[in-house]
């Protein structure tokens, strides 16, 4: 099958402008270097670059084909070099659709496919018709859920199946499937206007600060010297006025930009359930439509900040293994909802009990108090250095008043940390400004890491991290029990390893009972009852009776589609 015909002029204009602008810049530099007439060199390059870019996109369209078969999604592309890709359906984790304003007007969309363990987007169709994108999204996710890794290339009709319907028949020539299972769509959540406003006001987007800095030269147009003079008795000195003016304008600009970005991102957000997956749609300028397969969920996170916490709201985030850090894959299943509603939806994804966290030992508060005291000292030293360089900072020592808040801050940090081990899940909580509660099912664990810093060893504390196949970024870390007693961390590590093996064996039995336990030959996975790797000299034991030893790789989940490489 081919891309949408409209993709040719759309991509041609974009590619032509890119090539033409590059050649135009080269022409300007060359004409200046050889002292030639600029127009005689640059204008032909501009026209030639635009035509070359358009010709390339025409050739790209003619040589691009895709086909959904019984077992794979095949893509053939390439202008100068031919490239053929086969994406196994069982490896597909997420299928997303995006549209900007112009694409919505043209009726085309971008469809992206994420696979397990991939470091980047596996495939991107730029551009197909919106209806075709929705059809592919449904067929790919439905077939990915239906296909087993050991399935053969033949697809038979399910006569007398459990639902009495026929299985879709895959074809290699791209024809329509003979039958297609219809599934009802249940609306789970739709963001309301006041929730969207609260989310926009309370959210902090790091990219907004960058944009605010770009507009920093325009800060001179903002005059808040009158406000500063009113706030400081006796008037404000020029240095103080300058610093406060610039910082106030920078912070205000970043906050306004962040609010606008959040509003545009989550405008008209809806979450629905179709079969065994969640589907969301959102966006004002850029419209997104994606799926969250429930069988691929690695971690469920409920988070809030002081503003949303005081208002009784929280955010629900569902993470799968198909995205890399920084992509949109760690999707907000619910960007903002009543806290009880958020937890109710979280339990519909993972059935965990009400959290009752075990907090770190009280001696951990000493660490936090020392940490915050050092931070106040660093701030005071910075203000003292500024007082030496600028006038108006004589009262640099006023920052020492923050020392009075150190005990309170240390206690608040201690209260907002904890962990709990339930029958099927491990839960962790950390953070005050952004408090995150992570829920990890045992069968999704990859490794359990116990770590201690130099300062933690002095107080007999440790961190225990429950690592999954989900993505990692600077803003999102794995579920970690922070600053717990070292002996408790060792016991919890062994408990998690035992629960992991128990959950995998129970899951295996459920698969057998459901008739889904055919042989599963995978190059990067092994049977859950297979013993972990051990030294050659070690005598084999009964893998179904004992968990792995220290240093052994965790067993893999039958439905885990990660690449099998151990995390760093």
FILUM-580405 format. One record per residue (C-alpha): residue number from 0; x, y, z. Coordinates in Angstrom, 1 decimal. Each point is the difference from the previous one (the first is absolute). Layout:
  resi    east   north      up
   NUM       X       Y       Z
...
***
This chain:
  resi    east   north      up
     0     0.0     0.0     0.0
     1     1.1     3.6    -0.7
     2     0.2     3.2     2.0
     3    -2.8     2.6    -0.4
     4     0.5     1.9    -3.3
     5    -0.2     3.3     1.9
     6     3.2    -1.0     1.7
     7     1.9     0.7    -3.3
     8    -0.6     3.8    -0.2
     9     0.1     0.3     3.8
    10     3.3    -1.7     0.4
    11     1.3     1.6    -3.2
    12    -0.5     3.5     1.3
    13     1.6    -0.8     3.3
    14     3.0    -1.8    -1.6
    15     0.3     2.7    -2.7
    16     0.1     2.8     2.5
    17     2.7    -1.8     2.1
    18     2.2    -0.8    -3.0
    19    -0.5     3.5    -1.5
    20     0.8     1.8     3.2
    21     3.2    -2.0     0.5
    22     1.2     0.7    -3.6
    23    -1.0     3.6     0.4
    24     2.2     0.4     3.0
    25     2.8    -1.7    -1.8
    26    -0.5     2.2    -3.0
    27     0.1     3.2     2.1
    28     3.2    -1.1     1.7
    29     1.6    -1.0    -3.4
    30    -1.1     3.2    -1.7
    31     1.5     2.1     2.8
    32     3.3    -2.0    -0.1
    33     0.5     0.4    -3.7
    34    -1.4     3.5    -0.2
    35    -2.6    -1.1    -2.6
    36    -3.5     1.3    -0.6
    37    -2.2    -1.6     2.7
    38    -3.1    -0.4    -2.0
    39     1.7    -1.7    -2.9
    40     1.2    -2.8     2.3
    41    -2.6    -0.3     2.8
    42    -3.2     0.2    -2.0
    43     0.7    -2.9    -2.3
    44     1.1    -2.0     3.1
    45    -3.2     0.9     1.7
    46    -2.2    -1.1    -2.9
    47     2.1    -3.1    -0.7
    48    -0.1    -1.1     3.7
    49    -3.7     0.4     0.1
    50    -0.5    -2.1    -3.1
    51     2.5    -2.6     1.2
    52    -1.8    -0.4     3.3
    53    -3.3    -0.3    -1.8
    54     1.3    -2.6    -2.4
    55     1.5    -2.1     2.9
    56    -3.4    -0.1     1.8
    57    -1.8    -1.1    -3.2
    58     2.5    -2.9    -0.3
    59    -0.3    -0.7     3.7
    60    -3.8    -0.3    -0.4
    61     0.2    -2.3    -3.0
    62     2.5    -2.4     1.8
    63    -1.7    -0.1     3.4
    64    -2.4    -2.9     0.7
    65    -1.4    -1.6     3.1
    66    -1.9    -3.2     0.6
    67    -1.7    -1.6     3.0
    68     0.4    -3.8    -0.2
    69    -1.0    -2.7     2.4
    70     3.2     0.2     2.1
    71     1.8     3.2    -1.0
    72    -0.4     3.6    -1.0
    73     2.2     0.4    -3.1
    74     1.5     3.3    -1.3
    75     2.0     0.4    -3.2
    76     1.6     3.4    -0.6
    77     3.1     1.8    -1.3
    78     0.8     2.2    -2.9
    79     3.8    -0.6    -0.5
    80     0.1    -3.2     2.1
    81    -2.8    -2.5     0.4
    82    -0.9    -0.9     3.6
    83    -2.5    -2.7     1.0
    84    -1.2    -0.3     3.6
    85    -2.1    -2.7     1.6
    86    -1.4     0.9     3.4
    87    -1.4    -3.0     1.9
    88    -3.5     0.8     1.2
    89     0.6    -1.5     3.5
    90     2.9     2.5     0.5
    91    -2.2     3.1    -0.5
    92    -0.6     1.9     3.2
    93    -1.6     3.3    -1.1
    94    -1.6     1.4    -3.1
    95    -0.5     3.8     0.1
    96    -1.6     2.5    -2.3
    97     0.9     3.7    -0.1
    98    -1.3     3.0    -2.1
    99     0.7     3.7     0.0
   100    -2.4     2.6    -1.2
   101     1.0    -0.2    -3.6
   102     0.0    -3.7    -0.1
   103    -3.5    -0.1     1.6
   104    -1.2     2.4    -2.8
   105     1.5    -2.3    -2.6
   106    -1.4    -3.1     1.6
   107     3.4    -1.7     0.4
   108     1.8    -1.2     3.1
   109     3.3    -1.5     1.2
   110    -0.1    -3.5     1.3
   111     2.9    -1.2     2.2
   112     0.8    -3.5     1.2
   113     2.0    -0.8     3.2
   114     1.3    -3.4     0.7
   115     1.4    -1.6     3.2
   116     3.6     0.8     0.7
   117     0.4     2.4    -2.8
   118     2.3     3.0     0.4
   119    -2.1     2.0    -2.4
   120    -3.2     0.0    -1.9
   121    -0.2    -3.2    -2.0
   122    -2.1     1.3    -2.9
   123    -1.7     3.2    -1.0
   124    -2.5     0.5    -2.8
   125     0.1     3.6    -1.2
   126    -2.8     0.4    -1.1
   127    -3.1    -2.1    -0.3
   128    -3.6     0.9     0.0
   129    -1.5     0.4     3.5
   130    -2.5    -2.7    -0.5
   131     2.7    -2.3    -1.3
   132     2.1     0.9     3.1
   133    -2.8    -0.9     2.3
   134    -0.6    -3.3    -1.8
   135     3.7    -0.9     0.2
   136     0.1     1.0     3.7
   137    -2.9    -2.4     0.8
   138     1.2    -2.9    -2.2
   139     3.6     0.2     1.2
   140    -0.9     0.1     3.7
   141    -2.7    -2.7    -0.4
   142     2.4    -2.3    -1.9
   143     2.9     0.7     2.4
   144    -2.2    -1.1     2.9
   145    -1.3    -3.0    -1.9
   146     3.2    -1.3    -1.5
   147     2.3    -2.2     2.1
   148     3.7     0.0    -0.7
   149    -0.2    -3.7    -1.0
   150    -2.9     0.5    -2.3
   151     0.5    -1.3    -3.5
   152    -0.4     2.0    -3.2
   153    -3.3    -1.6    -0.7
   154    -3.2     1.5     1.5
   155    -3.1    -2.2     0.1
   156    -3.6     0.8     0.6
   157    -1.1    -0.4     3.6
   158    -3.0    -2.3    -0.4
   159    -1.8    -0.4     3.3
   160     2.4     2.3     1.9
   161    -0.8     1.5     3.4
   162    -1.7     3.0    -1.5
   163    -1.4    -1.7    -3.1
   164     1.8     2.4    -2.3
   165     2.5    -0.5    -2.7
   166     3.7     0.9     0.4
   167     1.3     2.6    -2.5
   168     1.7    -1.6    -2.9
   169     3.4     1.5    -0.9
   170     1.0     0.4    -3.6
   171     3.3     0.8    -1.6
   172    -1.5     2.1    -2.7
   173    -1.4     2.7     2.2
   174    -3.7    -0.8    -0.5
   175    -2.6     0.7     2.6
   176    -0.4    -2.5     2.7
   177    -2.9    -2.4    -0.5
   178    -1.4     0.8     3.4
   179     0.7     2.4     2.8
   180    -0.9    -0.2     3.6
   181    -2.1     2.8     1.2
   182     0.6     1.3     3.5
   183    -2.0     2.5     2.0
   184     1.7     3.1     1.2
   185    -0.5     1.1     3.6
   186     0.7     3.6     0.9
   187     1.9     0.0     3.3
   188     1.1     3.6     0.4
   189    -0.5     3.4    -1.6
   190     1.8     3.0     1.4
   191    -2.3     2.8     1.1
   192     0.8     3.7    -0.6
   193     0.8     0.9     3.6
   194     2.3    -3.1     0.2
   195     1.8     1.2    -3.1
   196     0.4     3.5     1.4
   197     1.3    -1.4     3.4
   198     2.4    -2.4    -1.9
   199     1.4     2.9    -2.1
   200     0.5     2.3     3.0
   201     1.6    -2.7     2.2
   202     2.2    -1.7    -2.6
   203     3.7     0.8    -0.5
   204     1.4    -0.6    -3.4
   205     3.8     0.2    -0.2
   206    -0.1     1.0    -3.7
   207    -1.9     3.1     1.0
   208     3.0     1.4     1.8
   209     2.1    -0.4    -3.1
   210    -2.5     1.9    -2.1
   211    -0.2     2.6     2.7
   212     3.8     0.5    -0.1
   213    -0.3     0.4    -3.8
   214    -2.3     2.9     0.5
   215     2.2     1.4     2.8
   216     1.2     3.0    -2.1
   217    -3.6     1.3     0.0
   218     0.0     0.2     3.8
   219     1.2     3.5    -0.3
   220    -3.5     0.9    -1.2
   221    -1.4    -1.1     3.4
   222     0.4     2.6     2.8
   223    -0.7    -1.2     3.5
   224     2.2     2.5     1.7
   225    -3.1     1.6     1.5
   226    -1.0    -3.3     1.5
   227     3.4    -0.6     1.4
   228     0.2     3.5     1.5
   229    -3.4    -0.6     1.6
   230     1.0    -3.4     1.5
   231     3.3     1.3     1.4
   232    -0.4     2.8     2.7
   233     2.0     3.1    -0.8
   234     0.3    -0.9    -3.7
   235     2.1    -2.6    -1.8
   236     3.6     0.4    -1.1
   237     0.7    -0.3    -3.7
   238     1.8    -3.4     0.2
   239    -2.9    -1.5     2.0
   240    -2.6     1.4    -2.4
   241     1.9    -1.3    -3.0
   242     0.4    -3.6     1.4
   243    -3.6    -0.2     1.2
   244    -1.4     1.4    -3.2
   245     1.9    -2.5    -2.2
   246    -0.8    -3.0     2.2
   247    -3.6     0.9     0.5
   248    -0.5     0.4    -3.8
   249     1.8    -3.2    -0.7
   250    -2.0    -2.1     2.5
   251    -3.3     1.6    -1.1
   252     0.8    -0.6    -3.6
   253     0.9    -3.7     0.6
   254    -3.1    -0.5     2.0
   255    -2.3     1.5    -2.7
   256     1.7    -2.0    -2.7
   257    -0.2    -3.2     2.0
   258    -3.7     0.5     0.6
   259    -0.6     0.6    -3.7
   260     2.0    -3.1    -1.0
   261    -1.9    -2.2     2.5
   262    -3.4     1.3    -1.0
   263     0.8    -0.6    -3.7
   264     1.3    -3.5     0.7
   265    -2.9    -1.3     2.1
   266    -2.8     1.9    -1.6
   267    -3.1    -2.2    -0.5
   268     1.7    -3.0     1.6
   269    -2.0    -3.2     0.0
   270     0.9    -3.6     1.1
   271    -2.0    -3.0    -1.1
   272     0.3    -3.7     0.4
   273    -0.3    -2.3    -3.0
   274     0.5    -3.6     0.7
   275     3.3    -0.5     1.8
   276     1.4     3.4    -0.7
   277    -0.4     3.6     1.0
   278    -0.3     2.7    -2.8
   279     0.5     3.7     0.5
   280    -0.4     3.1    -2.1
   281     1.2     3.4     0.8
   282     1.4     3.2    -1.4
   283    -1.0     3.4    -1.3
   284     2.6     1.0    -2.6
   285     1.5    -3.5    -0.3
   286    -2.6    -2.8     0.3
   287     1.2    -3.3     1.4
   288    -1.7    -3.4     0.1
   289     1.7    -2.9     1.6
   290    -0.5    -3.4     1.7
   291     1.2    -1.4     3.3
   292    -0.2    -3.8    -0.1
   293    -0.8    -1.3     3.4
   294     2.0    -3.2    -0.4
   295     3.2     2.1    -0.7
   296    -0.3     2.3     3.1
   297     3.2     0.1     2.0
   298    -0.7     2.6     2.6
   299    -3.0     2.1     1.2
   300     0.8     3.3     1.6
   301    -2.3     2.4     2.0
   302     1.6     3.4     0.5
   303    -0.9     3.4     1.3
   304     1.6     3.3     1.1
   305    -0.9     2.3     2.9
   306    -2.6     1.9    -2.1
   307    -1.9    -3.0    -1.3
   308     0.5    -1.8     3.3
   309    -1.7     2.8     1.9
   310    -2.9     0.0    -2.6
   311    -0.4    -3.8     0.3
   312     1.2    -0.9    -3.5
   313     2.7    -2.3    -1.4
   314     1.5    -1.2    -3.3
   315     0.0    -3.6    -1.2
   316     2.9    -1.1    -2.2
   317     0.2    -3.4    -1.7
   318     3.4    -1.1    -1.3
   319     0.6    -2.7    -2.6
   320     3.2    -1.5    -1.4
   321    -0.4     1.3    -3.5
   322     1.3     3.6     0.5
   323     3.4     1.4     0.7
   324     0.7     2.7     2.4
   325    -1.1     3.4    -1.1
   326    -2.7    -1.3    -2.4
   327    -3.7     0.4     0.7
   328    -0.3    -3.6     1.0
   329    -0.2     0.5     3.7
   330    -3.5     1.2    -0.6
   331    -2.2     1.8     2.4
   332    -3.0    -2.4     0.0
   333    -1.7     2.7     2.1
   334     1.7     3.4     0.0
   335    -2.0     1.2     3.0
   336    -3.0    -1.4     1.8
   337    -1.4    -0.3     3.5
   338     2.4    -2.0     2.1
   339    -2.5    -2.8     0.7
   340    -0.9    -0.1    -3.7
   341     3.7    -0.2    -0.9
   342     0.6    -2.9     2.4
   343    -3.1    -1.8    -1.2
   344     1.2     0.2    -3.6
   345     3.4    -1.2     1.1
   346    -1.5    -3.0     1.6
   347    -1.8    -0.8    -3.2
   348     3.4    -0.3    -1.6
   349     1.7    -1.8     2.9
   350    -2.0    -1.5     2.8
   351     1.9     1.2     3.1
   352    -1.3     0.7     3.5
   353    -0.1     3.3     1.8
   354     3.6     1.1     0.7
   355     1.2    -0.1     3.6
   356     3.6     1.1    -0.3
   357     2.9    -0.9     2.4
   358     2.0     3.2     0.4
   359     3.8     0.2     0.2
   360     1.5    -0.1     3.5
   361     0.0     3.3     1.8
   362     3.7     0.3    -0.2
   363    -0.4     0.6    -3.7
   364    -1.3     3.5     1.0
   365     3.5     0.8     1.2
   366     1.2    -0.4    -3.6
   367    -2.6     2.3    -1.3
   368     0.7     2.6     2.6
   369     3.7     0.0    -0.8
   370    -0.8     0.2    -3.7
   371    -2.3     3.0     0.3
   372     2.4     1.7     2.4
   373     2.8    -0.3    -2.6
   374    -2.4     1.4    -2.6
   375    -0.7     3.0     2.2
   376     3.7     0.5     0.5
   377     0.6    -0.1    -3.7
   378    -2.7     2.6    -0.6
   379     1.4     2.3     2.7
   380     3.5    -0.3    -1.5
   381    -1.4     0.9    -3.5
   382    -1.7     3.1     1.4
   383     3.2     1.0     1.8
   384     1.9    -0.3    -3.2
   385    -2.6     2.2    -1.7
   386     0.3     2.6     2.7
   387     3.7     0.3    -0.7
   388    -0.7     0.5    -3.7
   389    -3.1     2.2     0.1
   390    -1.4     2.6     2.2
   391    -3.3    -0.6     1.7
   392     0.7    -3.5     1.5
   393     1.1     1.1     3.5
   394    -2.5    -2.2     1.6
   395     1.2    -3.2    -1.6
   396    -0.1    -1.7     3.4
   397    -3.8     0.1    -0.1
   398     0.0    -3.3    -1.8
   399     1.1    -1.6     3.2
   400    -3.5     0.4     1.2
   401    -0.9    -3.0    -2.1
   402     1.8    -2.2     2.5
   403    -3.1     0.2     2.1
   404    -1.9    -1.8    -2.7
   405     2.5    -2.8    -0.3
   406    -1.5    -2.3     2.7
   407    -3.4     0.4    -1.5
   408     1.3    -0.8    -3.5
   409     1.8    -3.0     1.2
   410    -3.1    -1.4     1.7
   411    -2.2     0.7    -3.1
   412     2.6    -1.9    -2.2
   413     0.0    -2.9     2.5
   414    -3.9    -0.2     0.1
   415    -0.3    -0.2    -3.8
   416     2.3    -3.0    -0.4
   417    -0.9    -3.6     0.5
   418    -0.5    -3.5    -1.5
   419    -2.4    -2.9     0.2
   420     0.1    -3.6    -1.1
   421    -3.5    -1.4    -0.9
   422    -1.0    -3.4    -1.2
   423     0.5     0.8    -3.7
   424     1.6     3.4    -0.1
   425     2.7     2.1     1.6
   426    -0.8     3.7     0.6
   427     2.4     2.9     0.6
   428    -0.6     3.6     0.8
   429     2.5     2.9    -0.1
   430     0.0     3.8    -0.4
   431    -1.8     3.1     1.3
   432     0.0     2.5    -2.8
   433    -0.8    -2.8    -2.4
   434    -1.2    -3.0     2.1
   435    -0.1    -3.2    -2.0
   436    -1.5    -3.3     1.1
   437     1.2    -2.8    -2.3
   438    -1.8    -3.4    -0.3
   439     2.1    -2.9    -1.5
   440    -1.4    -3.5    -0.5
   441     2.5    -2.6     1.1
   442     0.0    -1.9    -3.3
   443     1.2     3.2    -1.8
   444     3.2     0.3     2.1
   445     3.3    -0.3    -1.9
   446     2.5     0.6     2.8
   447    -0.1     1.0     3.6
   448     2.9     2.2     1.0
   449     1.1     0.9     3.5
   450     2.3     3.0     0.1
   451     1.7     2.1     2.7
   452     1.9     3.3    -0.3
   453     2.9     1.0     2.3
   454    -2.4     2.1     2.1
   455    -2.7    -2.7     0.2
   456     2.6    -2.5     1.3
   457     0.8     2.3     2.9
   458    -3.6    -0.3     1.1
   459    -0.6    -3.6    -1.0
   460    -2.5     1.0    -2.8
   461    -0.5    -1.3    -3.5
   462    -2.1     0.5    -3.2
   463    -1.8    -2.9    -1.6
   464    -1.0     0.4    -3.6
   465    -2.5    -2.2    -1.8
   466     1.1     0.2    -3.6
   467    -2.4    -0.7    -2.9
   468     0.2     0.0    -3.8
   469    -1.6     3.5    -0.1
   470     1.8     3.1    -1.1
   471     2.3     2.1     2.2
   472     0.5     3.7    -0.1
   473     1.3     2.7     2.3
   474    -3.5     0.9     1.0
   475    -1.3    -3.6     0.4
   476     2.0    -2.5     1.9
   477    -0.8    -3.6     0.9
   478    -2.0    -0.9     3.1
   479     2.5     0.5     2.9
   480    -0.4    -0.4     3.7
   481     2.3     2.8     1.2
   482     2.0     0.1     3.2
   483    -1.4    -3.1     1.6
   484     1.8    -2.0     2.6
   485     2.8    -2.0    -1.6
   486    -1.1    -3.3     1.6
   487    -3.6     0.7    -1.2
   488     1.3     0.7    -3.5
   489     1.8    -3.4     0.0
   490    -3.1    -1.8     1.2
   491    -2.3     1.9    -2.5
   492     2.4    -0.9    -2.8
   493    -0.3    -3.7     0.7
   494    -3.8     0.3     0.5
   495    -0.4     1.7    -3.4
   496     2.1    -2.7    -1.7
   497    -2.1    -2.8     1.6
   498    -3.3     1.8    -0.9
   499     1.3     0.5    -3.5
   500     0.4    -3.8    -0.5
   501    -3.3    -0.8     1.7
   502    -1.9     2.5    -2.2
   503     1.6    -1.4    -3.2
   504    -0.8    -3.6     0.9
   505    -3.6     1.1     0.8
   506    -0.2     1.9    -3.2
   507     1.3    -3.0    -1.9
   508    -2.6    -2.2     1.5
   509    -2.7     2.5    -1.0
   510     1.3     0.0    -3.6
   511    -0.1    -3.8     0.0
   512    -3.6     0.0     1.3
   513    -1.0     2.5    -2.7
   514     1.4    -2.3    -2.7
   515     2.7     2.6    -1.0
   516     3.0    -1.9     1.0
   517     1.4    -1.4    -3.2
   518     3.7    -0.2    -0.5
   519     1.4     3.5     0.0
   520     3.4     0.0    -1.9
   521     1.5     3.4     0.5
   522     3.6     0.9    -0.7
   523     0.1     2.5     2.9
   524    -2.3    -1.6     2.6
   525    -0.2    -3.3     1.9
   526    -2.7    -2.0     1.7
   527    -1.0     1.4     3.3
   528     0.8    -3.3     1.7
   529     3.5    -0.2    -1.5
   530     2.7     0.4     2.6
   531     2.0     3.2     0.0
   532     3.5     0.1    -1.4
   533     2.6    -1.5     2.3
   534     3.7    -0.9     0.0
   535     0.8    -3.2    -1.9
   536     1.4    -1.6     3.2
   537    -3.2     0.5     1.9
   538    -2.4    -2.9     0.1
   539    -3.4     0.7    -1.4
   540    -2.9     0.2     2.4
   541    -3.7     0.1    -0.2
   542    -0.9     3.3    -1.6
   543    -3.6    -0.2     1.0
   544     0.8    -0.3     3.7
   545     2.6     2.8     0.6
   546     0.5     3.5    -1.2
   547     3.2     1.1    -1.8
   548     3.2     0.6     1.9
   549     1.6     3.4     0.5
   550     1.2     1.4    -3.3
   551    -2.2    -2.3    -2.1
   552    -2.1     1.5    -2.6
   553    -3.7     0.3     0.8
   554    -2.3    -2.4    -1.9
   555    -2.0     1.5    -2.8
   556    -3.7     0.4    -0.3
   557    -1.6    -2.0    -2.8
   558    -1.7     3.2    -1.3
   559     3.0     2.3     0.6
   560     1.1     1.3    -3.4
   561     3.1     1.8     1.0
   562     3.3    -0.7    -1.8
   563     1.3    -2.1     2.9
   564     3.1     2.1     0.6
   565     0.6     0.6     3.7
   566    -0.3     3.5     1.2
   567     3.1     2.0     0.9
***
